[in-house]
């Protein structure tokens, strides 16, 4: 079940274009993955909502990319944002990913 096997959402600072075959976020050092808590996995047919909360002290760099991994560490999806977020210690950010299943 994709709800149970999707476990982490990550952010990174690479602006490398998303392409098939990528196995991780492309950032070399500025990337952070957070575990999706069970309560933050909501299925409302046909959409699965997944979210994580990056607190004030987490992932403080420019976010150009986000990614979704399964419980085996396999990258399921990666997206590059044309309007990156400059995350700082004065900001808290919640990332939500929606999947139609």
Backbone as XML, in Angstrom:
<?xml version="1.0"?>
<chain id="A" units="angstrom">
  <residue number="1" name="UNK">
    <atom name="N" x="0.833" y="-1.170" z="0.000"/>
    <atom name="CA" x="0.000" y="0.000" z="0.000"/>
    <atom name="C" x="0.889" y="1.248" z="0.000"/>
  </residue>
  <residue number="2" name="UNK">
    <atom name="N" x="0.669" y="2.147" z="-0.940"/>
    <atom name="CA" x="1.509" y="3.345" z="-1.054"/>
    <atom name="C" x="1.429" y="4.214" z="0.191"/>
  </residue>
  <residue number="3" name="UNK">
    <atom name="N" x="0.290" y="4.191" z="0.886"/>
    <atom name="CA" x="0.161" y="4.999" z="2.105"/>
    <atom name="C" x="1.175" y="4.563" z="3.148"/>
  </residue>
  <residue number="4" name="UNK">
    <atom name="N" x="1.358" y="3.274" z="3.309"/>
    <atom name="CA" x="2.268" y="2.765" z="4.323"/>
    <atom name="C" x="3.720" y="2.778" z="3.882"/>
  </residue>
  <residue number="5" name="UNK">
    <atom name="N" x="3.976" y="2.669" z="2.587"/>
    <atom name="CA" x="5.355" y="2.569" z="2.129"/>
    <atom name="C" x="6.012" y="3.914" z="1.839"/>
  </residue>
  <residue number="6" name="UNK">
    <atom name="N" x="5.246" y="4.988" z="1.757"/>
    <atom name="CA" x="5.817" y="6.313" z="1.528"/>
    <atom name="C" x="6.181" y="6.890" z="2.886"/>
  </residue>
  <residue number="7" name="UNK">
    <atom name="N" x="7.492" y="7.127" z="3.121"/>
    <atom name="CA" x="7.908" y="7.432" z="4.490"/>
    <atom name="C" x="8.580" y="8.784" z="4.711"/>
  </residue>
  <residue number="8" name="UNK">
    <atom name="N" x="9.181" y="9.391" z="3.693"/>
    <atom name="CA" x="9.891" y="10.648" z="3.939"/>
    <atom name="C" x="9.672" y="11.668" z="2.829"/>
  </residue>
  <residue number="9" name="UNK">
    <atom name="N" x="9.723" y="12.929" z="3.222"/>
    <atom name="CA" x="9.715" y="14.056" z="2.291"/>
    <atom name="C" x="11.015" y="14.811" z="2.535"/>
  </residue>
  <residue number="10" name="UNK">
    <atom name="N" x="11.684" y="15.177" z="1.452"/>
    <atom name="CA" x="12.951" y="15.889" z="1.579"/>
    <atom name="C" x="12.975" y="17.180" z="0.795"/>
  </residue>
  <residue number="11" name="UNK">
    <atom name="N" x="13.871" y="18.059" z="1.205"/>
    <atom name="CA" x="14.095" y="19.317" z="0.508"/>
    <atom name="C" x="15.591" y="19.480" z="0.280"/>
  </residue>
  <residue number="12" name="UNK">
    <atom name="N" x="15.948" y="20.153" z="-0.803"/>
    <atom name="CA" x="17.353" y="20.377" z="-1.111"/>
    <atom name="C" x="17.539" y="21.658" z="-1.885"/>
  </residue>
  <residue number="13" name="UNK">
    <atom name="N" x="18.807" y="22.047" z="-2.076"/>
    <atom name="CA" x="19.069" y="23.323" z="-2.736"/>
    <atom name="C" x="19.509" y="23.214" z="-4.191"/>
  </residue>
  <residue number="14" name="UNK">
    <atom name="N" x="19.492" y="22.007" z="-4.758"/>
    <atom name="CA" x="19.916" y="21.857" z="-6.149"/>
    <atom name="C" x="18.829" y="22.334" z="-7.112"/>
  </residue>
  <residue number="15" name="UNK">
    <atom name="N" x="19.258" y="23.020" z="-8.161"/>
    <atom name="CA" x="18.316" y="23.451" z="-9.202"/>
    <atom name="C" x="18.454" y="22.605" z="-10.463"/>
  </residue>
  <residue number="16" name="UNK">
    <atom name="N" x="19.172" y="21.476" z="-10.368"/>
    <atom name="CA" x="19.288" y="20.544" z="-11.487"/>
    <atom name="C" x="17.897" y="20.071" z="-11.890"/>
  </residue>
  <residue number="17" name="UNK">
    <atom name="N" x="17.620" y="20.085" z="-13.175"/>
    <atom name="CA" x="16.299" y="19.686" z="-13.659"/>
    <atom name="C" x="15.961" y="18.262" z="-13.236"/>
  </residue>
  <residue number="18" name="UNK">
    <atom name="N" x="14.695" y="18.053" z="-12.898"/>
    <atom name="CA" x="14.233" y="16.715" z="-12.543"/>
    <atom name="C" x="14.257" y="15.825" z="-13.780"/>
  </residue>
  <residue number="19" name="UNK">
    <atom name="N" x="14.695" y="14.583" z="-13.602"/>
    <atom name="CA" x="14.771" y="13.638" z="-14.720"/>
    <atom name="C" x="14.564" y="12.223" z="-14.206"/>
  </residue>
  <residue number="20" name="UNK">
    <atom name="N" x="14.031" y="11.370" z="-15.064"/>
    <atom name="CA" x="13.871" y="9.973" z="-14.667"/>
    <atom name="C" x="15.250" y="9.372" z="-14.418"/>
  </residue>
  <residue number="21" name="UNK">
    <atom name="N" x="15.305" y="8.441" z="-13.514"/>
    <atom name="CA" x="16.567" y="7.802" z="-13.176"/>
    <atom name="C" x="17.289" y="8.444" z="-12.001"/>
  </residue>
  <residue number="22" name="UNK">
    <atom name="N" x="16.841" y="9.607" z="-11.552"/>
    <atom name="CA" x="17.468" y="10.218" z="-10.378"/>
    <atom name="C" x="17.069" y="9.402" z="-9.153"/>
  </residue>
  <residue number="23" name="UNK">
    <atom name="N" x="18.049" y="9.089" z="-8.313"/>
    <atom name="CA" x="17.806" y="8.220" z="-7.170"/>
    <atom name="C" x="17.807" y="8.958" z="-5.834"/>
  </residue>
  <residue number="24" name="UNK">
    <atom name="N" x="18.038" y="10.266" z="-5.870"/>
    <atom name="CA" x="18.060" y="11.060" z="-4.647"/>
    <atom name="C" x="17.886" y="12.519" z="-5.036"/>
  </residue>
  <residue number="25" name="UNK">
    <atom name="N" x="17.712" y="13.372" z="-4.033"/>
    <atom name="CA" x="17.769" y="14.799" z="-4.311"/>
    <atom name="C" x="19.169" y="15.091" z="-4.831"/>
  </residue>
  <residue number="26" name="UNK">
    <atom name="N" x="19.320" y="16.091" z="-5.647"/>
    <atom name="CA" x="20.585" y="16.349" z="-6.319"/>
    <atom name="C" x="21.544" y="17.219" z="-5.511"/>
  </residue>
  <residue number="27" name="UNK">
    <atom name="N" x="21.081" y="17.855" z="-4.458"/>
    <atom name="CA" x="21.960" y="18.666" z="-3.612"/>
    <atom name="C" x="23.032" y="17.791" z="-2.989"/>
  </residue>
  <residue number="28" name="UNK">
    <atom name="N" x="24.261" y="18.297" z="-2.940"/>
    <atom name="CA" x="25.340" y="17.493" z="-2.358"/>
    <atom name="C" x="25.378" y="17.587" z="-0.840"/>
  </residue>
  <residue number="29" name="UNK">
    <atom name="N" x="25.137" y="18.765" z="-0.279"/>
    <atom name="CA" x="25.199" y="18.873" z="1.179"/>
    <atom name="C" x="23.950" y="19.495" z="1.800"/>
  </residue>
  <residue number="30" name="UNK">
    <atom name="N" x="23.315" y="20.422" z="1.129"/>
    <atom name="CA" x="22.125" y="21.060" z="1.690"/>
    <atom name="C" x="20.863" y="20.311" z="1.276"/>
  </residue>
  <residue number="31" name="UNK">
    <atom name="N" x="20.601" y="19.233" z="1.988"/>
    <atom name="CA" x="19.362" y="18.479" z="1.799"/>
    <atom name="C" x="18.979" y="17.853" z="3.125"/>
  </residue>
  <residue number="32" name="UNK">
    <atom name="N" x="17.692" y="17.758" z="3.348"/>
    <atom name="CA" x="17.173" y="17.212" z="4.595"/>
    <atom name="C" x="15.912" y="16.417" z="4.295"/>
  </residue>
  <residue number="33" name="UNK">
    <atom name="N" x="15.830" y="15.200" z="4.831"/>
    <atom name="CA" x="14.620" y="14.384" z="4.741"/>
    <atom name="C" x="13.999" y="14.276" z="6.125"/>
  </residue>
  <residue number="34" name="UNK">
    <atom name="N" x="12.677" y="14.324" z="6.158"/>
    <atom name="CA" x="11.940" y="14.155" z="7.414"/>
    <atom name="C" x="10.948" y="13.015" z="7.258"/>
  </residue>
  <residue number="35" name="UNK">
    <atom name="N" x="10.795" y="12.253" z="8.328"/>
    <atom name="CA" x="9.849" y="11.143" z="8.347"/>
    <atom name="C" x="8.423" y="11.670" z="8.406"/>
  </residue>
  <residue number="36" name="UNK">
    <atom name="N" x="7.556" y="11.069" z="7.598"/>
    <atom name="CA" x="6.135" y="11.413" z="7.607"/>
    <atom name="C" x="5.481" y="10.605" z="8.731"/>
  </residue>
  <residue number="37" name="UNK">
    <atom name="N" x="4.913" y="11.287" z="9.700"/>
    <atom name="CA" x="4.250" y="10.621" z="10.815"/>
    <atom name="C" x="2.927" y="10.006" z="10.338"/>
  </residue>
  <residue number="38" name="UNK">
    <atom name="N" x="2.493" y="8.955" z="10.987"/>
    <atom name="CA" x="1.246" y="8.272" z="10.595"/>
    <atom name="C" x="0.060" y="9.228" z="10.533"/>
  </residue>
  <residue number="39" name="UNK">
    <atom name="N" x="-0.019" y="10.134" z="11.499"/>
    <atom name="CA" x="-1.137" y="11.093" z="11.528"/>
    <atom name="C" x="-1.088" y="12.081" z="10.356"/>
  </residue>
  <residue number="40" name="UNK">
    <atom name="N" x="0.073" y="12.190" z="9.706"/>
    <atom name="CA" x="0.240" y="13.112" z="8.585"/>
    <atom name="C" x="0.115" y="12.420" z="7.230"/>
  </residue>
  <residue number="41" name="UNK">
    <atom name="N" x="-0.489" y="11.231" z="7.249"/>
    <atom name="CA" x="-0.816" y="10.495" z="6.023"/>
    <atom name="C" x="-2.328" y="10.342" z="6.001"/>
  </residue>
  <residue number="42" name="UNK">
    <atom name="N" x="-2.969" y="11.120" z="5.157"/>
    <atom name="CA" x="-4.433" y="11.126" z="5.115"/>
    <atom name="C" x="-4.883" y="10.717" z="3.717"/>
  </residue>
  <residue number="43" name="UNK">
    <atom name="N" x="-5.709" y="9.682" z="3.662"/>
    <atom name="CA" x="-6.239" y="9.221" z="2.372"/>
    <atom name="C" x="-7.715" y="9.586" z="2.281"/>
  </residue>
  <residue number="44" name="UNK">
    <atom name="N" x="-8.024" y="10.441" z="1.326"/>
    <atom name="CA" x="-9.396" y="10.802" z="0.997"/>
    <atom name="C" x="-9.565" y="10.462" z="-0.464"/>
  </residue>
  <residue number="45" name="UNK">
    <atom name="N" x="-10.188" y="9.348" z="-0.727"/>
    <atom name="CA" x="-10.292" y="8.788" z="-2.071"/>
    <atom name="C" x="-10.600" y="9.834" z="-3.111"/>
  </residue>
  <residue number="46" name="UNK">
    <atom name="N" x="-9.830" y="9.972" z="-4.155"/>
    <atom name="CA" x="-8.692" y="9.165" z="-4.600"/>
    <atom name="C" x="-7.334" y="9.796" z="-4.279"/>
  </residue>
  <residue number="47" name="UNK">
    <atom name="N" x="-7.254" y="10.699" z="-3.282"/>
    <atom name="CA" x="-6.021" y="11.446" z="-3.033"/>
    <atom name="C" x="-5.397" y="11.078" z="-1.689"/>
  </residue>
  <residue number="48" name="UNK">
    <atom name="N" x="-4.072" y="10.863" z="-1.719"/>
    <atom name="CA" x="-3.291" y="10.637" z="-0.516"/>
    <atom name="C" x="-2.554" y="11.930" z="-0.202"/>
  </residue>
  <residue number="49" name="UNK">
    <atom name="N" x="-2.778" y="12.483" z="0.984"/>
    <atom name="CA" x="-2.122" y="13.705" z="1.431"/>
    <atom name="C" x="-1.015" y="13.316" z="2.401"/>
  </residue>
  <residue number="50" name="UNK">
    <atom name="N" x="0.210" y="13.771" z="2.121"/>
    <atom name="CA" x="1.369" y="13.488" z="2.963"/>
    <atom name="C" x="1.978" y="14.825" z="3.362"/>
  </residue>
  <residue number="51" name="UNK">
    <atom name="N" x="2.351" y="14.977" z="4.626"/>
    <atom name="CA" x="2.950" y="16.252" z="5.017"/>
    <atom name="C" x="3.990" y="16.071" z="6.115"/>
  </residue>
  <residue number="52" name="UNK">
    <atom name="N" x="4.944" y="17.002" z="6.145"/>
    <atom name="CA" x="5.948" y="17.084" z="7.202"/>
    <atom name="C" x="6.125" y="18.550" z="7.574"/>
  </residue>
  <residue number="53" name="UNK">
    <atom name="N" x="6.534" y="18.766" z="8.799"/>
    <atom name="CA" x="6.730" y="20.103" z="9.336"/>
    <atom name="C" x="8.220" y="20.329" z="9.565"/>
  </residue>
  <residue number="54" name="UNK">
    <atom name="N" x="8.793" y="21.280" z="8.842"/>
    <atom name="CA" x="10.183" y="21.664" z="9.046"/>
    <atom name="C" x="10.171" y="22.856" z="10.005"/>
  </residue>
  <residue number="55" name="UNK">
    <atom name="N" x="10.629" y="22.634" z="11.229"/>
    <atom name="CA" x="10.617" y="23.666" z="12.258"/>
    <atom name="C" x="11.626" y="24.769" z="11.997"/>
  </residue>
  <residue number="56" name="UNK">
    <atom name="N" x="11.657" y="25.715" z="12.896"/>
    <atom name="CA" x="12.490" y="26.904" z="12.751"/>
    <atom name="C" x="13.975" y="26.580" z="12.602"/>
  </residue>
  <residue number="57" name="UNK">
    <atom name="N" x="14.443" y="25.528" z="13.235"/>
    <atom name="CA" x="15.877" y="25.209" z="13.211"/>
    <atom name="C" x="16.248" y="24.170" z="12.153"/>
  </residue>
  <residue number="58" name="UNK">
    <atom name="N" x="15.301" y="23.794" z="11.291"/>
    <atom name="CA" x="15.555" y="22.715" z="10.326"/>
    <atom name="C" x="15.605" y="23.218" z="8.887"/>
  </residue>
  <residue number="59" name="UNK">
    <atom name="N" x="16.567" y="22.687" z="8.130"/>
    <atom name="CA" x="16.656" y="22.907" z="6.682"/>
    <atom name="C" x="16.693" y="24.391" z="6.311"/>
  </residue>
  <residue number="60" name="UNK">
    <atom name="N" x="17.536" y="25.146" z="6.998"/>
    <atom name="CA" x="17.642" y="26.573" z="6.735"/>
    <atom name="C" x="18.623" y="26.848" z="5.601"/>
  </residue>
  <residue number="61" name="UNK">
    <atom name="N" x="18.097" y="26.766" z="4.394"/>
    <atom name="CA" x="18.811" y="27.058" z="3.159"/>
    <atom name="C" x="17.761" y="27.297" z="2.086"/>
  </residue>
  <residue number="62" name="UNK">
    <atom name="N" x="18.181" y="27.642" z="0.889"/>
    <atom name="CA" x="17.225" y="27.875" z="-0.204"/>
    <atom name="C" x="16.732" y="26.540" z="-0.737"/>
  </residue>
  <residue number="63" name="UNK">
    <atom name="N" x="15.419" y="26.359" z="-0.706"/>
    <atom name="CA" x="14.810" y="25.122" z="-1.190"/>
    <atom name="C" x="14.492" y="25.261" z="-2.677"/>
  </residue>
  <residue number="64" name="UNK">
    <atom name="N" x="15.216" y="24.523" z="-3.499"/>
    <atom name="CA" x="14.938" y="24.475" z="-4.937"/>
    <atom name="C" x="14.238" y="23.181" z="-5.338"/>
  </residue>
  <residue number="65" name="UNK">
    <atom name="N" x="14.394" y="22.148" z="-4.552"/>
    <atom name="CA" x="13.871" y="20.832" z="-4.918"/>
    <atom name="C" x="13.191" y="20.180" z="-3.723"/>
  </residue>
  <residue number="66" name="UNK">
    <atom name="N" x="12.209" y="19.351" z="-4.026"/>
    <atom name="CA" x="11.584" y="18.518" z="-3.007"/>
    <atom name="C" x="11.502" y="17.094" z="-3.548"/>
  </residue>
  <residue number="67" name="UNK">
    <atom name="N" x="11.504" y="16.137" z="-2.656"/>
    <atom name="CA" x="11.453" y="14.744" z="-3.074"/>
    <atom name="C" x="10.674" y="13.895" z="-2.098"/>
  </residue>
  <residue number="68" name="UNK">
    <atom name="N" x="10.249" y="12.757" z="-2.583"/>
    <atom name="CA" x="9.441" y="11.820" z="-1.821"/>
    <atom name="C" x="10.098" y="10.450" z="-1.923"/>
  </residue>
  <residue number="69" name="UNK">
    <atom name="N" x="10.357" y="9.813" z="-0.761"/>
    <atom name="CA" x="10.998" y="8.493" z="-0.748"/>
    <atom name="C" x="10.109" y="7.461" z="-0.064"/>
  </residue>
  <residue number="70" name="UNK">
    <atom name="N" x="10.335" y="6.187" z="-0.459"/>
    <atom name="CA" x="9.603" y="5.096" z="0.173"/>
    <atom name="C" x="10.407" y="4.513" z="1.333"/>
  </residue>
  <residue number="71" name="UNK">
    <atom name="N" x="9.869" y="3.480" z="1.968"/>
    <atom name="CA" x="10.507" y="2.900" z="3.143"/>
    <atom name="C" x="11.804" y="2.154" z="2.828"/>
  </residue>
  <residue number="72" name="UNK">
    <atom name="N" x="12.141" y="1.974" z="1.561"/>
    <atom name="CA" x="13.414" y="1.379" z="1.162"/>
    <atom name="C" x="14.427" y="2.437" z="0.735"/>
  </residue>
  <residue number="73" name="UNK">
    <atom name="N" x="14.071" y="3.718" z="0.886"/>
    <atom name="CA" x="14.969" y="4.806" z="0.491"/>
    <atom name="C" x="14.960" y="5.092" z="-0.996"/>
  </residue>
  <residue number="74" name="UNK">
    <atom name="N" x="13.975" y="4.554" z="-1.715"/>
    <atom name="CA" x="13.879" y="4.768" z="-3.162"/>
    <atom name="C" x="13.130" y="6.081" z="-3.432"/>
  </residue>
  <residue number="75" name="UNK">
    <atom name="N" x="13.710" y="6.922" z="-4.261"/>
    <atom name="CA" x="13.088" y="8.183" z="-4.627"/>
    <atom name="C" x="11.899" y="7.910" z="-5.538"/>
  </residue>
  <residue number="76" name="UNK">
    <atom name="N" x="10.704" y="8.261" z="-5.068"/>
    <atom name="CA" x="9.480" y="8.048" z="-5.847"/>
    <atom name="C" x="9.183" y="9.222" z="-6.764"/>
  </residue>
  <residue number="77" name="UNK">
    <atom name="N" x="9.542" y="10.417" z="-6.308"/>
    <atom name="CA" x="9.264" y="11.625" z="-7.092"/>
    <atom name="C" x="10.226" y="12.720" z="-6.668"/>
  </residue>
  <residue number="78" name="UNK">
    <atom name="N" x="10.541" y="13.587" z="-7.621"/>
    <atom name="CA" x="11.388" y="14.752" z="-7.350"/>
    <atom name="C" x="10.872" y="15.897" z="-8.194"/>
  </residue>
  <residue number="79" name="UNK">
    <atom name="N" x="10.815" y="17.067" z="-7.605"/>
    <atom name="CA" x="10.335" y="18.244" z="-8.320"/>
    <atom name="C" x="11.255" y="19.415" z="-8.022"/>
  </residue>
  <residue number="80" name="UNK">
    <atom name="N" x="11.530" y="20.213" z="-9.059"/>
    <atom name="CA" x="12.313" y="21.430" z="-8.904"/>
    <atom name="C" x="11.349" y="22.598" z="-8.988"/>
  </residue>
  <residue number="81" name="UNK">
    <atom name="N" x="11.483" y="23.527" z="-8.065"/>
    <atom name="CA" x="10.577" y="24.670" z="-7.980"/>
    <atom name="C" x="11.194" y="25.880" z="-8.662"/>
  </residue>
  <residue number="82" name="UNK">
    <atom name="N" x="10.446" y="26.512" z="-9.553"/>
    <atom name="CA" x="10.952" y="27.696" z="-10.250"/>
    <atom name="C" x="10.921" y="28.935" z="-9.356"/>
  </residue>
  <residue number="83" name="UNK">
    <atom name="N" x="10.230" y="28.843" z="-8.229"/>
    <atom name="CA" x="10.191" y="29.937" z="-7.244"/>
    <atom name="C" x="10.654" y="29.380" z="-5.904"/>
  </residue>
  <residue number="84" name="UNK">
    <atom name="N" x="11.967" y="29.238" z="-5.725"/>
    <atom name="CA" x="12.473" y="28.590" z="-4.520"/>
    <atom name="C" x="12.118" y="29.347" z="-3.241"/>
  </residue>
  <residue number="85" name="UNK">
    <atom name="N" x="12.091" y="28.599" z="-2.142"/>
    <atom name="CA" x="11.812" y="29.161" z="-0.831"/>
    <atom name="C" x="13.127" y="29.395" z="-0.103"/>
  </residue>
  <residue number="86" name="UNK">
    <atom name="N" x="13.348" y="30.606" z="0.351"/>
    <atom name="CA" x="14.509" y="30.916" z="1.182"/>
    <atom name="C" x="14.153" y="30.654" z="2.624"/>
  </residue>
  <residue number="87" name="UNK">
    <atom name="N" x="14.396" y="29.433" z="3.110"/>
    <atom name="CA" x="14.035" y="29.040" z="4.472"/>
    <atom name="C" x="15.096" y="29.534" z="5.436"/>
  </residue>
  <residue number="88" name="UNK">
    <atom name="N" x="14.669" y="30.230" z="6.498"/>
    <atom name="CA" x="15.576" y="30.736" z="7.527"/>
    <atom name="C" x="15.043" y="30.329" z="8.900"/>
  </residue>
  <residue number="89" name="UNK">
    <atom name="N" x="15.815" y="30.627" z="9.922"/>
    <atom name="CA" x="15.409" y="30.272" z="11.285"/>
    <atom name="C" x="14.211" y="31.081" z="11.779"/>
  </residue>
  <residue number="90" name="UNK">
    <atom name="N" x="13.784" y="32.069" z="11.007"/>
    <atom name="CA" x="12.582" y="32.826" z="11.383"/>
    <atom name="C" x="11.335" y="32.264" z="10.702"/>
  </residue>
  <residue number="91" name="UNK">
    <atom name="N" x="11.504" y="31.150" z="9.947"/>
    <atom name="CA" x="10.381" y="30.551" z="9.226"/>
    <atom name="C" x="10.205" y="29.085" z="9.610"/>
  </residue>
  <residue number="92" name="UNK">
    <atom name="N" x="8.978" y="28.691" z="9.701"/>
    <atom name="CA" x="8.592" y="27.288" z="9.841"/>
    <atom name="C" x="7.868" y="26.945" z="8.552"/>
  </residue>
  <residue number="93" name="UNK">
    <atom name="N" x="8.091" y="25.763" z="7.992"/>
    <atom name="CA" x="7.469" y="25.405" z="6.715"/>
    <atom name="C" x="6.871" y="24.007" z="6.784"/>
  </residue>
  <residue number="94" name="UNK">
    <atom name="N" x="5.653" y="23.884" z="6.288"/>
    <atom name="CA" x="5.003" y="22.587" z="6.187"/>
    <atom name="C" x="4.932" y="22.233" z="4.710"/>
  </residue>
  <residue number="95" name="UNK">
    <atom name="N" x="5.490" y="21.082" z="4.367"/>
    <atom name="CA" x="5.462" y="20.609" z="2.983"/>
    <atom name="C" x="4.381" y="19.552" z="2.875"/>
  </residue>
  <residue number="96" name="UNK">
    <atom name="N" x="3.477" y="19.741" z="1.928"/>
    <atom name="CA" x="2.427" y="18.757" z="1.694"/>
    <atom name="C" x="2.549" y="18.240" z="0.271"/>
  </residue>
  <residue number="97" name="UNK">
    <atom name="N" x="2.449" y="16.936" z="0.142"/>
    <atom name="CA" x="2.513" y="16.283" z="-1.168"/>
    <atom name="C" x="1.169" y="15.579" z="-1.362"/>
  </residue>
  <residue number="98" name="UNK">
    <atom name="N" x="0.565" y="15.744" z="-2.540"/>
    <atom name="CA" x="-0.694" y="15.096" z="-2.834"/>
    <atom name="C" x="-0.496" y="14.104" z="-3.978"/>
  </residue>
  <residue number="99" name="UNK">
    <atom name="N" x="-0.933" y="12.880" z="-3.748"/>
    <atom name="CA" x="-0.831" y="11.834" z="-4.760"/>
    <atom name="C" x="-2.230" y="11.318" z="-5.088"/>
  </residue>
  <residue number="100" name="UNK">
    <atom name="N" x="-2.541" y="11.221" z="-6.361"/>
    <atom name="CA" x="-3.798" y="10.586" z="-6.777"/>
    <atom name="C" x="-3.515" y="9.109" z="-6.953"/>
  </residue>
  <residue number="101" name="UNK">
    <atom name="N" x="-4.272" y="8.288" z="-6.222"/>
    <atom name="CA" x="-4.047" y="6.837" z="-6.303"/>
    <atom name="C" x="-5.326" y="6.113" z="-6.617"/>
  </residue>
</chain>
